[in-house]
Amino acid sequence: MTRPTVPPGAAPPDVTLERFSRARLPRYVDALEQGWSPDNIRGAVAAREQLDAIAKDPDAFVWRSDDPEGRLPPIQGLDGVLYARLPGVTRWIWDDDFCGVISLRWDHDRTGVLPPHVLGHIGYAVVPWKRGLGRARQALKLILPVAWARGLPFVELTTQPDNLASQKVILANGGVLVERFAKPISMGGGESLRFRIRRPAGA
Ligand SMILES: CC(C)(COP(=O)(O)OP(=O)(O)OC[C@H]1O[C@@H](n2cnc3c(N)ncnc32)[C@H](O)[C@@H]1OP(=O)(O)O)[C@@H](O)C(=O)NCCC(=O)NCCS
């Protein structure tokens, strides 16, 4: 899975976070068709589901990426149980082309405390041909003010212990390791690290 990226020696263009749109949807579809998945846990199955959903009703797919009131139907965990969906938004990470996705979710009361089946406020994934260019680091930096504007006192992010790239992204954005814990079966089980980024004073 290789794609032309930044020429050697050239600075990569700045990152923006973009709402899903019909105009840019073909670039997202292209990434899914290349074998990339925005879902770190469900991988190719989730990518296939998204391609099917886009083919069936692209407007609904775009619309569902923005759910700040938490009105979408419950979500099914890997344990088969249906869980209430939290409010949240998903944005495309973009530079001169599609780079990946970043999502933010929050509890209705804005305490920052999440139910056990929700692994963190923020998740992200970058397409392989855009990795190592600071795309995730910049995307996380850009979405933090959105979390503070929603009233969250902190955000938590979880990573696999061996996901050093993701840990670097979090640490570069002020993340502090809180704990090593066992993931619930509904999220696939196994060990995970929990990081926390506090809202800065005045934000
Ligand atoms: C994790 C991920 C989002 C990082 O995206 P990215 O745009 O490449 O990240 P950035 O370029 O902003 O930063 C990555 C950092 O990790 C470093 N890195 C990359 N691979 C690494 C590895 N195997 N070991 C150690 N460091 C690594 C990079 O050099 C960079 O460090 P730097 O900022 O000091 O240069 C991307 O690898 C990805 O999508 N992985 C699959 C999905 C995933 O793991 N999502 C996160 C779930 S918690």
The ligand as a Gaussian input file, in Angstrom:
#p B3LYP/6-31G(d) Opt

LIG

0 1
 C       -0.534000       5.858000      15.500000
 C       -0.700000       6.664000      14.219000
 C       -2.056000       7.334000      14.236000
 C        0.408000       7.724000      14.146000
 O        0.132000       8.551000      13.023000
 P        1.278000       9.471000      12.373000
 O        0.607000      10.551000      11.589000
 O        2.259000       8.633000      11.678000
 O        1.940000      10.085000      13.681000
 P        2.975000      11.301000      13.747000
 O        3.763000      11.345000      12.498000
 O        2.235000      12.518000      14.169000
 O        3.885000      10.858000      14.994000
 C        4.329000       9.535000      15.105000
 C        5.587000       9.513000      15.948000
 O        5.900000       8.153000      16.249000
 C        7.132000       7.802000      15.671000
 N        7.027000       6.405000      15.285000
 C        6.393000       5.903000      14.216000
 N        6.501000       4.545000      14.231000
 C        7.185000       4.223000      15.363000
 C        7.633000       3.014000      15.930000
 N        7.352000       1.833000      15.362000
 N        8.348000       3.067000      17.084000
 C        8.621000       4.231000      17.679000
 N        8.220000       5.439000      17.180000
 C        7.531000       5.413000      16.030000
 C        7.342000       8.779000      14.553000
 O        8.718000       8.919000      14.218000
 C        6.800000      10.049000      15.201000
 O        7.702000      10.517000      16.174000
 P        8.250000      12.025000      16.159000
 O        7.052000      12.919000      16.373000
 O        9.211000      12.059000      17.281000
 O        8.854000      12.204000      14.809000
 C       -0.584000       5.747000      12.960000
 O        0.591000       4.990000      13.065000
 C       -1.786000       4.821000      12.791000
 O       -2.773000       5.200000      12.186000
 N       -1.690000       3.597000      13.325000
 C       -2.813000       2.638000      13.242000
 C       -3.996000       3.098000      14.059000
 C       -3.622000       3.415000      15.483000
 O       -2.733000       2.798000      16.071000
 N       -4.308000       4.419000      16.046000
 C       -4.100000       4.858000      17.402000
 C       -4.846000       3.957000      18.321000
 S       -4.490000       4.384000      20.008000

